Amino acid sequence: MKLSVVIPVYNEIRTIEELLNRVRSVREDKEIIVVDDCSTDGTREWLIKVAGKDMKVVFHSENKGKGAALRTGFEHVTGDIVIIQDADLEYDPGEYGRLIGPIMDGRADVVYGSRFTGGPQRVLFFWHYVGNKFLTLLSNMLTNLNLSDMETCYKAFRASLLKDITIKSDRFGFEPEVTAKFARLKCRIYEVPISYSGRGYEEGKKITWRDGLAALFHVIRFRFFD
């Protein structure tokens, strides 16, 4: 099966080259789709220079958010399995095999890479952890799932599901939205443990408490009003 690795990028000049090297080193047959969300730190110019036959790069003319970048990336998918990859080195492409395993052997339609089921992780922010667990709990209550990490970046799913899902969120509302829509389609969802090398704000982390509040709204919105 061919993988489509979709990478939303915004102001990641410090990590994008290493991230792409790690993705390229993955042995599975794959295509790499990078969507630059109007970076202003030199990322955009670097991507223009390196875009080539082993990587498709799409550029937004204005900053729209992660969800919008993923929506753009999904339009270019030609593979059988989609993997979402952040550009900040918090998630390890070396774990793709583990992530897609339940799909490859026919057990799953969707796989979430969970940061809270035993994989090694950098110790960081207590209140981020509490917020994540609360959002995951609320999402589980409304979708009747038992995920441990709804907000994880690492989501892999059969590309055929894209024809049944319309993503509306422009920013970090993507995570609760796609979870609600997978649940509504009654997809077979698995979780696998992954490692997590979280970064601090001084290292470029972008998500804030405002995004947490927005995610709370989106959990409710996409369960009852979409």
Helices and strands as residue ranges (DSSP letters): E 3-9, H 16-25, E 30-36, H 43-50, E 56-59, H 66-74, E 81-84, G 93-95, H 96-104, E 110-114, H 126-143, E 155-158, G 159-164, H 174-184, E 189-193, G 201-203, H 209-224
